[in-house]
Amino acid sequence: MTSTVNRPEQAPAARQDSLNTKHMRRILASSFIGSAIEFYDFILYATAASIVFNHVFFADVPPAVGLFASFGTLAVGYVARPLGGAIFGHFGDRIGRKGVLIISMVMMGAATTAIGLLPTTAQIGIAAPILLVTLRIIQGLAVGGEWGGAMLVALEHAPAKRRGFAASFANMGGPAGAVLATLAVSAFSTLPDEAFISWGWRIPFLLSLVLIIIGLVIRLQVSETPLFLELEDKAEKKKIPVVEVFTKYPKNLVLGTIAGMSSYTVQGLMTVWAVSYAVGLGVDRTGVLNVKAVGATLTIVAIWFASRLSDKYGRKPVMLWGMIAGAVLAFPIIWLLQTGTLWGFAIGLFLANGIIQGVIFGPFGAFVAELFPTRMRYTGASLTYQSSSTLGAGFTPMIASGLVLAAGGELWLVAAAWAVSFLVCAACVLATKEGKDQDLSSEMR
């Protein structure tokens, strides 16, 4: 099967000499905004799962079981992400980055809007949670294809010495979407509990339709990447990129996946499990959500600085700084959560998500992209990133809840698991090769 890639006349697909050209600014904006919109949808579900869905879709079981089931539906979306990365990555490496990004955005918008219209278990019985899980799977598939493409469109257009910063725009879009999602839920959470549980939570999901339309308008104006077009001219694409990733680059896939789990472990702990834990201790729900939004804003700032540092010092040193800080601060942050106060939750979340996660996540886009050659980069980077998100964040809320039960209500096991996992992730970063000065045009790697 052969394919061709349309080459827009208005935006020549050439490597940009600067990030400050009109076309490059459009590319970076598309990467940021597209990622923000898709992660708005994805994180919106995570927020609702921690405070709403156990009441709406699992109200006929004990509260602890309902919360566990709600987190289970959250995990399903994360499980679907690597599959989405493989599917969209395959076509992104075969027919181009741009087209699959448009498809992933439409899928995400449709699924999120449908969740906002979904009847409750009280209305249609067991069909409600079944449909919820189905739509969550579609969300997972869609976001699985989004990040790799959004990141590569920026990275493969950017000057070589600015790749880390350019790739980080997709990473900054994630927490930006989290801010939007959290503020949207927070705004409607001020409603009386009955109104919020009945209909208030649905409005942010329905707003996704408007955001998707905006994102599509921007994304349609971006050209295909020059590295992909060079590859097509040489006819060097492979029929099944995912097979080549697993057979020729299994070490890079495994090391990159485990390294990325550090960032996502923090995300799963602090933005999902810790939110539910704090609200369960009686901390004001709206206050918790507002703190979460501020924390995501700090993450964006940390990503911005860390990605720029990675262009100067390398991806590995910057990521290692964040991992070491995370291992050292795991117990103090968990202790802050145990205070059962808004200030304790705020300081803990600001340290974890605002600093630790941001420092690791800043260089991560370029880090995983530089592990794979162009002909399989979309597939390899997407599989690595999405697998780390599934293993790091998808199951962390359930694992943390289980560790708390095993420790008789204490949180020390959660802190210990966090610290140990970060040391393992740091070892995997040390085992990879630095990619900052790598020539991405070369396939002989």
N, C-alpha and C positions, 0 to 999 in steps of 0.2 A: 504494500500500500504506500502510495506517495502522497505528499501534501505540499501545499504551497502556503506562503505567508504573505498577506497583503502588506505592502510597504507604503504607509501613508505619505502623500506628497507634502502635507503641511508640516511634517516633523521628520526630517531625515534621521534614520536610525544610525547614528554614529556615536562613538564614545565621546562624551563631553569633556572639554578641556577644563571646565570649571563647574562648580555646583551652582554658580550664580548666573547661568544663562536662562533665558526664558523657558526653553524646553525642559531643562533640568529642573527648574523650580516646579514646573507642571508635573514632572515625573515624581518628584519628592512629595508634592501635595497629594498626588493620586495614591502613592504608597501609604502615606500617613492616614488620609481620610478613608480610603477603602478599608484598611486594617481596622481603623477606629469603628467604622460602622459594623463590620462583621463581628468584632469583639464586643461591641455594645450588645448585640443580639446574644452572643454566647455567654457573656458575663451576667447579663440581665437574668438569664435562666438560673445561673449559680446563686445570685442574690435572692431570687424568688424561692429557690429550693431550700435555702437556709431559714426562711421566715414565713413562707406562705404555703407551699405545695403540700406540706404535711397536713395542713388544715383543709385544703381544697380537694386533694386527690387521694389522701390516705387518712381521712378523718374517722374511719370506722375501725381503727386499730389503736392500741395504746400509744400515747404520745412519743415515747422513745422509739418504738417500732416504726411509727409513721415518719419520724425524722430520719431514721436509718434508711427507710425505703425511698424517701425523697432524695437523700444523698446517693442512693443507688441509681436513680434515674439520671442524676448529674454525671455519675461515673460512666454511664452508657455512652453519653456524648463524647467523653474523652476516649473511650475505647474505639469509637468510630473514626476519630481523627487520623490515626495512622493509615487506616484504609482509605480515607479521603485523600491523604497525602500521596499514597501509592497510585490511586486512580488518576487524580488531577495531575500528579507529577509525571505520570506516563504520557498523558496527552500534552502537557506543557513542554516536555522534552521532545515530543514528536511533531506537534503542529504549532507550537509557540506559546509564550507566557500569557499574552494579552487575552486571547479568546477564553481560556479556561478560567481566568480571573472573573470575567463577566458572568460566566455560568455559575460560578461558586457564589457570587453576590446575589444573583436572582434566587438561587436555592435557599440561601440563608434568609433572605427577606420573606419569602413565601412561608417557610417553616415557622419563623418567629411570629408573623402575623396570625398564622393559624393557631398557635398556642394561645394568643390573646383572645381568640374566639372559641376556645375549647370548652365544651360543657363540663360540669363537675361530676364527680362520682355519684353524688346524690341525685343527679339528673339522668345519667345514662349508665350508671353502674360501672362494672369493671372495664367497659370499653373506654372510659375516660383515661385511666392510667396507661392502658395499652396504646391509645392514640398519642398520649404524652410521650411515651418512650419512643414511638415511631418518629414523631417530629423531632425529638432530641437527637435521634440517630441521623436524621437529615441535616440538622444543625452541625453535628460532628463531622459529617462527610464534607460539608461546605467549608467550614473553617479549616479543615484539614488541607484543602486546596488553596486557601486564601494566602496564608502567611508566606509560603515558599515563593509564590508568584509575585506578591507585592514586594517582598524583599529583593528578589532577583531583578525585577524591573529597575529598581533603583541602583542596586550594586553593579549590574552589568552595563549600565549607562555611565557610571561615575568614573572620574579619574582614579587611577590605581592607588594614589596616596590618600584618597578620601573614601575608600570603600567602606571602612568601618562606620563612619558617620552616615554615609548614604544609606547603608543597609539598616541602620538603627531607626529610620523613619517608620518602617513597618513595625518595629518593636515599640516605638513611642506611641503608635496608633493603638496598640493593645490597651495600655493603661488609660489612654484618653477615652477609649470606648467604655472602660470600666468606670471612669468618672461620670460620663453621661448616664450610664445605666444605673449607677448607685444614686445619683442625684434625682433621676426620674422616679425611682422607687421611693426614695426618701421624701420627695415632694408629696406623693400620694399616701405615704405611710402616716402622714399627719391627720388623715381622715379617721373617724371613729373606727375601731377594730372591725365592727360588723360590715361597714361600707368598704373598708380596705380589702377584707377577705372576700367580699361578695363581688366587687367590680373594680375597685381602685387599682389593684395590681395589674389589671389587664391593659390599662391605657398605655403604659410604656412599651408593651409588646406591640400594640397597634401602631404606635408612632414609628416603628421600624420601617413601615412601608414608605413613609416620606423620606427617611434617611437613605434608603436603598435607591430611590429615584435620583437623589442628589449625587450619590456615589457613582451611579452608572453614567450620568452626564459627564462627570470628571474623567472617569476611567476610559470612556470611549475616545477621548482626545489624546491618549498616550500611544506612542509608537511601539512596535516590537523592539526587543533589545538587539544591539549590534552584535554581541557575541553569538546569539542564537542565529541571526541571519548569516553570519560568517560560517557557522556550522552547517547550515542548510546549503550554502553555496558549495561546500566541500563534500556534501552528501555523507557526513560522518555520523549521522544519528543512528541509534540502535533501535531495533524493533521493540524490544522489551527492556527498557532502562532499569526496571526494578530487579530483574534477574542479574544484570551486570553489577548493580549496587551490592547485592547479596553475595555474588561470587568473586568479585574483584576488590571490593572495598568493605568487607565485613568488619574489619578492625575499626575503621573510621566510623562506621555506622554505630557500633557498640560503644566506643569511647565517647563519641559525640552525644549519644543518647543519655548515657549515665552522667556526663558532665552537665547537660542541660537540666537534669532532674533537680539539681540544687535550687535553681530559680523557681521551678514549679512546685517544689515541696513547700517553700515559703508561701507561695501564692495559695496553695490549697489549705495550708494551715491557717493563715492569717485572714484571708478574705472570705473563707467559707466556714471552716470549722470554728475558728475563734469568734466569728460574728455570732454564730448560734450559741456558743458557750457563754459569751458575754451577755447576750439577751436573756439566756436561761438563768443567769445569776441576778437578773433584775436591772441590768444597765439599760438606760433609755434607748429604745430601738432607733429612733430618729437620730439621736446623737451618735450612735454606733455607725450608722450608714453615712452620716456626714464626715466622721473621722475617716472612714474607709475611702471616701472621695478625695479628701485631702492627702491621704497616703498615696493614692494612685497618682495624684499630681506631683508629689515628691518623687515618685518612681520615674516619671517622665524627665524630670530635671536630672536625676542621677543617670539615666540612660544617655541623655544628651552629653553630659560630661565624660562618662565612661567610654562612650564610643569614640569621642575625639581623642581621649588618652590612648585608646587602642591603636589609633592610626599613628601615634607617635612611639609608643612603647611596646606594642604588640597585643594580640588578643589574650594570650595566656597569662601574662603578669596581672592584667587588670581583673580577669575573671578569678584568678587565685586570691587576689586581695579580698574580693567579695566573699569567697568561700571560707577563707580563714576567719574573717569577721563573723560570718554566720555561725561557724562552729563555736567560737568563743562566746558569742552573745545568746546562744540558744537558751541556756538556763535562766539568765536574767530576764529575757523577754517573756518566757513562760511564767516566771514568778510575777511579773507585772500583770499578766492576765489573771492570775489567781487573786489579785487584790479585789476583784469584783467592782472596780470603779471605772468610770469613763476615762479618767486621766491615765490610769494604768493601761487600759486597752489602747489609748491613743499613742502613748510613748512606745509601747511594744510594737504596734503596727507601723509607726513612722520609722523605727529602726529596721524592722524586718523588710517591709515592702518599699519604704521610701529610700532606703540606703542599700541594704544588702541585695535585695532582688534587682534593683536598678543597676548596680555596679556589675553584677554578673550578666544581666540581660543586655546591657549596652553593646558589648562586643559580640554577642552570641550569634547574631545574624551573619556577620562576616565570618565568624569562626566556623560555623557549619557549612557555609557556602564554599569556603576554601578547602574543605575536606574532599570535594568531588569535582571532576572535570565537567565542562559545559554540557557534554552530550547526555549526562545523567544528573546534572546539578539540581534541577527542580525536584526530581524524584528523591535523590539522596538527601538534600537539605530538608525537604518536607517530611520524609520518613524519620529522620533524626529528630527534628524539632517536635513533630507530633507524637512520636513515641515517648520522648522525654516528658511531654505535657501529660500524656496518659498515665505513665508510671509515677511521675512526680506529683501531679495535682489531682488526677482523676480519682485515685483511691485514697489519697491522704486524709480527707475528712472521715471516711469510714475507719481507716486504720487508727487515726487519732482517737476516735470515739471508742474503739476496741481497747486501745492501750489504757485509756482512762478507766474503763471498766475493770481491766486486769489489775490495775494498781489501786483498786478500791476507791476510786474517785480522785486520786492524786494525779498530778500532771508530770511527775518526774520522768516517767517512761517516754512521754512525748518529747521532752527536751533531750533525753539521751539519744533517742532514735534520730532526731533532727541533727544533733552534733555529729554522730557517727556517719550518717549519710553524707554530710558535707565533706568529711575527710575522704570518703571513698570517691566522691565526685572530683575533689581536688587531685587525687592520684590519677584519675583518668585524664584530666587536663594536662598534667605533667607528661603523660604517655603519648600525647599527640605532637605533631610538628607545627611549629609556628607558621602561619600562612600570610602574615602581613605583607611581605615582599614578594609573594608568589605571582607568577605570570599566569593569569587565568585563561589567556588565549592558548596556552600550551596544553595539549591533551596527553603529553608523555609524562604522566605522573603515576 
